[in-house]
Amino acid sequence: MSNPFRPGNGIMPPYLAGREDEILGFEKSLSSALSLPQNLVLSGIRGTGKTVLLRKFEEICTKKKWLLVKREFNSKLNHEGEFLNALLTDIIAKTKGISLIKKLKKPLIGFGRGYKEDIEGDFISVLIQKYKGTLGDRLEAVLTDVYESILDSGYNGLVFLYDEFHFIEDGKIADNHPLSLLLESFSHVQQEGLRYYLVLSGLPQLFPNLVKAKTYSERMFTVKSIGNLSKEASQKAIMLPLKNSDINFTNELIDALTEETLGYPYFLQFYPYYLIQNVPKKKIGLNDFKEMYPLLLKELDESFFAGRFNKASDSEQKILFEMARLAPEIRFSELREKAKIDKNYLNQILISLMEKGLIFRVGRGKYRFTLPLLEKFLLRKG
């Protein structure tokens, strides 16, 4: 029996349920971007389908004749020099549709007669050195100089589809402001009418990081919170893929899966996938689910939760267990009372857990888990 469900990181599901508004909104924004600057933030916890949505945006960019670049960020790129190198590599060499290196048949971006030799060598490093001024000035100059080549190639502009962008943050180390570098440069060139479009996706701390770097980020970006699906969309995410297979789920089972997964897209793929793989029937019902439930949870714990949980130290894990009893929204004062530890020590642990991507701050003294249903895993384990 073929299995129509596809759990995994960023794997396109057979039916993308509940994201019609975001998809239509992005299509409309590409049209608006022809005359007015547009930038977008996709913000949400793990397992909500942000990466899948970026893949859908990629298809739309191609259809609408926009060049695109895509990248998944990490903490190693949270340095001005490394960040700029990655950004210029994307602009010059990684665009999907054309290679701007190949388009540079004349020395139009700061190169003299030896530009061909420069291109054959470490092109990006040489490029940075050719321009003068601050890193921001150099980035703006490159964006300005390559823009004509983008238009000459028949494209409307260039879209940056950047995932895991919460890793990029100003001030993590001294005199290091990669976000300010990005925001200032793109704000300036967009004000001049250059059609560059930033789509930044990441955990909920992403937009606060942007606002902290530049307060005008609130006016520069549209923010879309990507969360769990409605009951109706969750049911469609299960039922519609089954229509193209020889397997049926009873209505009782579909209702149970919708409730159990709380509408989180990753689990809406994982639960049905696991049942089909392990129940050798063409019609699967609620009793089959109940029988498989302990084994399903064991597999889910090992494949989704355990690796992330094991990033935490012993003392951090103890705090996570306490947080699970207070979830979904955890207040610092209540956590300190339950954990019975020093205020400063608890604050250090929470900072470490945020850096490890296990929790995020939702307000002053308030925290949530970055993983859906993590509290249930911790209560099972604890």
Residue pairs with C-beta under 8 A, 6 or more apart in sequence:
1 245
1 246
1 247
1 276
1 282
2 245
2 246
3 245
3 273
3 276
3 277
4 14
4 241
4 242
4 244
4 245
4 247
5 13
5 14
5 241
5 269
5 270
5 272
5 273
5 276
6 12
6 13
6 14
6 269
6 273
7 266
7 269
7 270
7 273
8 269
9 51
10 51
10 52
10 54
10 55
10 163
11 52
11 269
12 52
12 55
12 56
13 49
13 52
13 237
13 241
13 265
13 269
14 240
14 241
14 244
15 236
15 237
15 240
15 241
16 23
16 49
16 52
16 53
16 56
17 229
17 233
17 234
17 236
17 237
17 240
17 265
17 268
18 229
18 230
18 233
18 234
18 236
18 237
18 263
18 265
19 49
19 53
19 56
19 226
22 42
22 53
22 224
22 226
23 53
23 56
23 57
23 60
25 222
25 224
26 40
26 57
26 60
26 199
27 60
27 64
29 38
29 40
29 197
29 222
30 38
30 60
30 61
30 64
30 66
30 156
30 159
30 197
31 64
32 38
33 156
33 157
33 195
33 197
34 156
34 157
34 195
37 190
37 191
37 197
37 220
38 197
38 222
39 186
39 190
39 197
39 198
39 199
39 200
39 220
39 221
39 222
40 197
40 198
40 199
40 200
40 221
40 222
40 223
40 224
41 200
41 201
41 206
41 207
41 210
41 221
41 222
41 223
41 224
42 50
42 53
42 54
42 199
42 200
42 201
42 202
42 224
42 226
43 201
43 202
43 203
43 204
43 206
43 207
43 223
43 224
43 225
43 226
44 50
44 203
44 204
44 225
44 226
44 227
45 203
45 204
45 227
45 360
45 368
45 369
45 370
45 371
45 372
46 203
46 266
46 370
46 371
46 372
47 264
47 265
47 266
47 267
47 304
47 371
47 372
48 226
48 227
48 228
48 264
48 265
48 266
48 372
49 226
49 265
49 266
50 163
50 201
50 202
50 226
51 163
51 201
52 265
53 201
53 226
54 70
54 161
54 163
54 199
54 201
57 159
57 161
57 199
58 68
58 70
58 96
58 161
61 67
61 68
61 159
61 161
62 68
62 96
62 97
64 156
65 154
65 155
65 156
66 155
66 156
66 157
66 158
66 159
66 197
67 95
67 96
67 97
67 98
67 150
67 153
67 155
67 157
67 158
67 159
68 95
68 96
68 97
68 158
68 159
68 160
68 161
69 90
69 91
69 94
69 95
69 96
69 158
69 159
69 160
69 161
70 96
70 160
70 161
70 162
70 163
71 86
71 90
71 94
71 160
71 161
71 162
71 163
72 163
72 164
73 86
73 162
73 163
73 164
73 165
73 167
73 168
73 202
74 164
74 167
75 167
76 82
77 83
77 86
77 167
77 168
77 178
78 167
78 168
78 169
78 172
78 176
78 178
79 173
79 176
79 178
80 135
80 176
80 177
80 178
80 181
81 135
83 168
83 178
83 181
83 182
84 128
84 135
84 138
84 139
84 178
84 181
85 124
85 125
85 128
87 139
87 182
88 124
88 127
88 128
88 139
88 142
89 124
90 160
91 100
91 142
91 143
91 146
91 158
92 100
92 101
92 123
92 124
92 127
92 142
92 146
93 99
93 100
93 101
93 123
93 124
95 158
97 153
97 155
98 149
98 150
98 153
98 155
100 146
100 149
100 150
101 119
101 123
103 149
103 152
103 153
104 111
104 115
104 119
104 149
107 113
107 115
108 145
108 148
108 149
109 127
109 130
109 141
109 142
109 145
109 146
110 127
110 130
110 131
110 141
110 145
111 118
111 130
118 126
118 127
118 130
127 142
128 135
128 138
131 137
131 138
131 141
131 142
132 138
133 141
135 181
136 180
136 181
136 184
136 185
139 181
139 185
140 185
140 188
140 189
143 185
143 186
143 189
143 194
143 196
144 189
144 192
144 194
147 189
147 194
147 195
150 157
150 158
156 195
157 194
157 195
157 196
157 197
158 195
158 196
158 197
159 196
159 197
159 199
160 196
160 197
160 198
160 199
160 200
161 199
161 201
162 198
162 199
162 200
162 201
163 201
163 202
164 201
164 202
165 200
165 201
165 202
165 206
166 202
166 203
166 204
166 205
166 206
166 209
167 202
168 178
168 179
168 182
168 209
169 178
169 179
169 209
169 213
170 176
170 177
170 178
170 179
170 180
170 209
170 212
170 213
171 177
177 213
179 209
179 210
179 213
179 214
180 213
180 214
182 198
183 210
183 213
183 214
183 216
183 217
183 220
184 214
186 196
186 198
187 214
187 216
187 220
189 196
190 196
198 221
200 206
200 210
200 221
203 357
203 360
203 370
204 225
204 360
204 362
204 368
204 370
205 354
205 360
205 361
207 217
207 221
207 223
208 361
210 217
210 221
211 217
211 218
214 220
228 234
228 262
228 263
228 264
228 265
228 372
229 237
229 263
229 264
229 265
229 268
230 263
231 258
231 263
233 263
234 257
234 258
234 261
234 263
234 268
235 254
235 255
235 258
237 265
237 268
237 269
238 249
238 254
238 257
238 258
238 268
238 272
239 249
239 254
241 272
242 248
242 249
242 272
246 282
247 276
247 282
247 283
247 284
248 282
248 283
248 284
249 257
249 272
249 275
249 283
249 284
249 285
250 283
250 284
250 285
250 286
252 285
252 286
253 284
253 285
253 286
253 288
253 289
256 286
256 289
257 268
257 271
257 272
257 289
260 267
260 271
261 267
261 268
261 271
262 372
262 373
264 372
264 373
266 304
266 372
267 300
267 372
267 373
270 300
270 304
271 296
274 292
274 296
274 299
274 300
275 284
275 288
275 289
275 292
275 296
276 284
278 292
278 295
278 296
279 288
279 292
281 288
297 380
300 377
301 377
301 380
301 381
304 371
305 371
305 374
305 377
308 357
308 358
308 371
309 317
309 320
309 358
309 374
309 377
309 378
309 381
311 356
311 357
311 358
312 320
312 353
312 356
312 358
313 352
315 349
316 349
316 352
316 353
316 356
318 339
319 335
319 339
319 346
319 349
319 350
319 353
320 353
320 358
320 378
321 378
321 381
321 382
322 335
322 338
322 339
323 330
323 335
323 359
323 367
323 369
323 375
323 378
324 374
324 375
324 378
324 379
324 382
325 338
325 379
326 334
326 335
326 338
327 368
327 369
327 374
327 375
328 368
328 369
328 375
329 362
329 366
329 367
329 368
330 359
330 366
330 367
330 368
331 365
331 366
332 346
332 347
332 350
332 365
332 366
332 367
333 365
335 346
335 367
336 343
336 346
339 346
350 359
350 367
353 359
354 360
354 361
357 370
358 369
358 370
358 371
358 374
359 367
359 368
359 369
359 370
360 367
360 368
360 370
361 367
362 368
369 375
